[in-house]
């Protein structure tokens, strides 16, 4: 018999991933018995012709019989990872629907039915791919995702055997996915071939051993993260300061910064080592996935996402039209005496300069004075009149931009060049 303390969820709105298999049906019944408010989410992956549609019908019928609202999504995926992403996107959409109904997000939980064997398989999978302490912890019993939704795994310490016995005792008739018994995916091979081999040849309690390892790693990780949080201060650091830190803490600062800037998964030791070369060995930059660069600039380490060319629109309007414009992020210039054909939005070229009070300054010298990292200078978007730079447009590495006052708009301006974000 399964004994779970689900009382802490009785006033929550539970978004449950309901595939129709033994694990999710077991959790569905446990949450229902605990009096939880359930919203079922079923994703039809269309991987098994006929069977997937039968799974969907089973879930719909189960929810209708139980008075549970059911959200069904149909997708076409070809890999395990695509399927996982589709499921979590469906969970997110359901949470958003509940929030639109006035339910506070903090009162919503996403429940997934991973069990003890799933946890052991995950840890072993990560060991085989190569992982550190963070990966060894396996799946968190509870965590907050990037959208602010809390994911819970109430069955993470419950064995598959106990789940199957519970379903039998309660007279439940879950669907069985026949692909789970075929070694066609890496995880299936781990479950069907590797774990039985380890149980037979090395350790009959390998599942418990791996899950204990996960709990120990989780405790160590939490301690190291608490140390890193005390030192974490955003996306820019004095390199001399970073060199004083223990690497176990330092690498977690790297990870926190990378996640803040958008690299939130598949951060590997090779990424850590690339950043270490910038901190300790004098390398100028580390290029990471998602166009993220970690670079040294004037003794500081900065985490920056590669500049994307944002879309800006140029239009020539009258002063009266300019006055009527809703002003967001924009630039406006009087071009009464300029040849419109020589005006362009572009990146830098040889000979570019910026007008200053006493003449002109080379654009290169301006970039140096403003301490704009070399690796981003080629990406900076400029409003140019020939070689004269009217506006260095704002960007992630130069938020304030640089606006030329030489062509300021006045009441008697006849032609106004108006530049704004699309």
N, C-alpha and C positions, 0 to 999 in steps of 0.2 A: 504494500500500500504506500502511496505517496503522501507525505505530510509536508505541505508547504505553508509558510506564514504569508498569506495573501491579504491579510486584513489591512495592511498599509496601502493597498491599492483600491479598497472598497469604495472610496469616494472619487477615484480617478476615472478618466475616460480612456479606455484601453484600446488602442489600435493594434489588432492582432493579425499577424501574418498567418493566414490559414490556407495551407496547401491542400489539406484533405488527408495528409499522411498521419501516421500514428502520433508523432510528436506534437504537431499543431492541434490535432483533434483532442489529444489528452489535455493540453494546456487550455484549449477552448472550454472543455468541460470543467476543469478545475476553477477557472476564472468565473464561469457561470455559477458554479456551486457557491463561490465566495461572494456572490451578489455584485460583481463588478459590471460596470456599464461597458459593453464590448461593441466595437465596430470592426468587422472582419474585412481584411484586404486579401483578395486572391488574384494572383498574376498567372494568366494562362500563357505559358511560354511557346506554345504551339510546336514543341519539339517531338511530341509523340502523337502522330495523327490518330484521331479518334479517342485515345486514352485521355489526352489533355482536356478535351471537351467533356468527357465523362467526369473527370476530376472537378471541373468547373460546375457542372450540374449538381454533383454531390455536395459541394460547398454551398451553392445557392439553396438547395433543399434543406440542408442542415441549419442554415441561418434562418430561413423562413419558418421552419418548425420551432426554432428557439426564440423567434422575435428579435433577431439580431440584424442590424443594418449591414448590408454586404456591398463592398466596393470591388468591382471586377475590372481588371485591366488586361487587354490582349496585346501582346507584343510578339515580335519574332526575333529570337536571339540564336546565336550559334556557339557561344562559349559560356562557361560557368560564370566568368566575371561579368559578362554582359547581363546574364540572368540576375546576378546579385544586385547590380546597379539598377536594373529595372524594378526589382522588388523594393529597394529602398527609396526610389523615386516615387513609387506608388504609395508607400507609407507617408512620405512627405506630403504628397498631394492630399491624402486623407486628413492629415493633421491640419493642413491649410484650410480645408473645407470646414472642419470643426471650429477653427479659430474664426472663420467668417460667420459662423453661427453665434459667436459671442462667448465661446468657451476659451478660457485663459490657457495659453500654451503650457504654463507650469502645472496645470491640472490634467495634462495629457501624457500618456506613456505609450511608446511603441513596444509591443511584446513580441519577441521572436522565440521559437521553441528549440533552440540549440540545447543538446543534452551533454552528459559527461563524455561520451565517446566522441562527439563532435569537437569538444574542447581538446581532447587528447590528439585527435587527427590534425587539428589546426596547429597545435604546438609542434607536432612531428613534421608537418608540412613546412613550417617555417624553419625548423632546424635543417631540413634537407636543402632549402633554398639559401640558407645563411641568414642568421639573425643575431641580435644582441638581447640584452635583458628585456627591453621593451617588447620585442616579438615573442620572447619565451613566456610572457604572461598569458598568451592566448587571447581569448575573447573576454572583454570586461563583463561582469554580471550586470553592471549598470554604467552607462556613459551618456554624455551629451554629444549630439552630432553637430555638424557645422551650421545647421539651421536652427539650433536651439531646442531641438526635440530630444527628449530623454528616451534612450533605448534600454529595455530591461530584458534579462534572460532568466526567468524564474526557474527553468529546468536545468540550468547549467551544471548542477551537482547531482542530477538524477540520471541513473543509468538507463540505457535503452531497454534492458530487460525489464526494469520496474515499470517503464512506460508501457510496454507491450502487455504486461500483466494487468496494469490498471485498465487499459482499454478492454481487455477480456473480462475483467470483473464487472465493469460498468456496462457491458453489453454494447460497447461502441464498435462500429465496423468501419474503420478508416480505410482509405484507399492505399494501395501499395504500388509504388513506382518501380516497375520491373528494371529500369535502368540502374537503380541503386545496387542491383546484384550483378552488374556487369562492370568489369574493370576498364571502362572506356574513358574515365577522367582520372586525373592525378589523385584526387581525394578518394575516389572509389578504389584505386589501386592500393592506397595507404590503408583503407579500411578493410578491404577484402584480401589483400596479400601480405602487406608489410606487418601490420599489427598482429595478425594470427601467427606469422613466422616468428616475431619477437616473443609472443606469448609461449609458443612451443619451445623455442630454442634458448631463450634468455631469461624472461621474466613473465610469469603467468599473470602478474598484477600490473602489467605495463601501463594500462589505462590509468589506474590510480596513481602510479608513479609519475606519469606525465602531468596529471592534473595537480598533484602536490608541487611539482616543479613550477607549474604556472602560478600557483598561489604565492610561492616563495619569491619568484621573480616579480610578481605584482607588488609585494611589500617593498622590495628593494627599489623598484622603480618609483614608487610613491615618495620614498625618502629622498631619492636623488632629484626628483622633480621639485620637491619642496625647497631644496637647496638652490636649484636653478631659478625658481620663481623669485627668490629673494634677490638674485643678481640680475634678473631680466629687466631690460630697460629699452625695449623697442628694437629698431632696425639699424642703429648706428652705435658703434663702440670704439673707444680708444684701444688700439691693438695692444699697447703696453699693459693695459688693464686685463685684457683677455689672457695674455701670456702668464698671468699670475694664478689663474684658476686651475683647479683640478680638471683633467680632461673629461671625467665622467659628468661633471657639472657643465663644462664648456660645451660639450656636444649636445647637451639638452637645451642649452641656450640657442645653439644653431637651429635645432629642430623647432623650437618655439617660434623663432624668427621666420623660418621657412614656412611654417604653417600659417603664420599671420599674413604672409605675403602671397599665399596661394598654393604652395606645394604641401598638400595635406596628407599624402599617402605615398608609399613606396620610397621613403627616404632611406637610403642605404649607407653602409659604412664607407663606400667609395665617395659618397657626397661629403661625409664628414672629413675624410682624408684630403679631399680637394680644398676644402675651406681651411683645414689645418696648414696647408702649404702656403696659403695667403697670410695666415697669422704668424707662422713660425719660420717659414723658409723664404719669405720675400717675393712669392708669386704675386702678380698684380691682380689677378681675378680668377674666380672659379665659375665656369658656365654649367648651370644645372638645368633640369627639365623645366618646362613651362616658361622658357625664356627668362629664367631667373639668373641673375649674376650676383655674386658676392665679391666685392672688389675693395682694394686698398686705395685710399685717397687721402694724402696729407696726414698719414698716421692713423687714420680711422678705417674701421671695417664697416661696410654698409651692405645691406641686403636690399637689392632693387630688382624689380621686374623689368625686363627689357621693354623699352618704350615702344608702344604700339602707335602707329600713325592714326591719330584720332581724326574723325571727319569734321572738317570745318567748311563753311560756305562763305563765299565772297559775293557781295552784290554792291552795285553803285546806285545810290538813292539820293533824293533831295534832302536838304536840311529838315524840312517839315516831316518827311517820312522817317528820318532818323529820330526826331523828337517823339514820334508816336510809337517807336519800337519798344517792346518789352525788353529791358536790359538784363540779360543773363551774363555769362562769361563771353566777352566780346571785345573787339577792337574797332575804333572808328577813326578815320583819317580824311582830312580835306585833300582832295586830289585835283583841285581846279587847274593847277599848272603842271600836272604830270601826264605822261603818255600811258594810258591804261594798258596798252599792249606790253609794256615792260614790267607790269606788276604780276607777281606770282607767289603762290605758296609752295615752298620747296625746302630741301635740306641744304646744308652749306656748300659753298663752292670756293675755289681759290679766288682771293681778292675781295671777299666780303668784308664789309666794315659797318660800324655803327656810328651815327652822328653823335657827337658829344659837344659840350659847351664851347670848347676851344678848337673844334675841328672834327676829327674822326678818330676812331679806335678800331684796330683790326679785330675781327670777330674772334680770332684765335686768342688774342690777348684778353678779350672780354671773358671768354670761357675760363681762362686761367685765373683771372681775378675773382670770378664767381665760384671757383673751385668745383666746376662741373667735371665729373670724371671723364677721362679721355674716351673710354669705351662707349659713352653715350652721346658724344658730341656729333657723331655722324647721323644720329637719329633725330636731333632737335629740329622741330618744324619752325620755319621762318617765313615771315611776310617780307618779300623783297621787292625793291624797285631797282632793277638792274642788279648792281652789287651793293646797293645801299639797303641796310636792314632796318625796316620800319618797326618790326615787332618780333622779338624772340618769344614765341608762344609758350604759355605755361605748360608744364609737363610734370611727371612724377619726380624727376630729379631737379626741377627748377620751377617750383610751384608758383612763385611770384611772377615769372616771366620778365620781359624787359620791354617797356613801351616807349617808343620814340615820340617826344612831344613836338618835334619839328613841324609836323603836319596836323596840328590840333584842329579840331572842328570848331568853327565860329558861326555866329548867326548869319553872316553874309556868305557862308560857304555854298557854292552852287552844286558841287558833286561830293558826296560823302561815300568813301569806301567802307562798307560795314562787313566785318568778319565775325562770324559766330559759329558755335558748335552746332552740328546737325541735330 
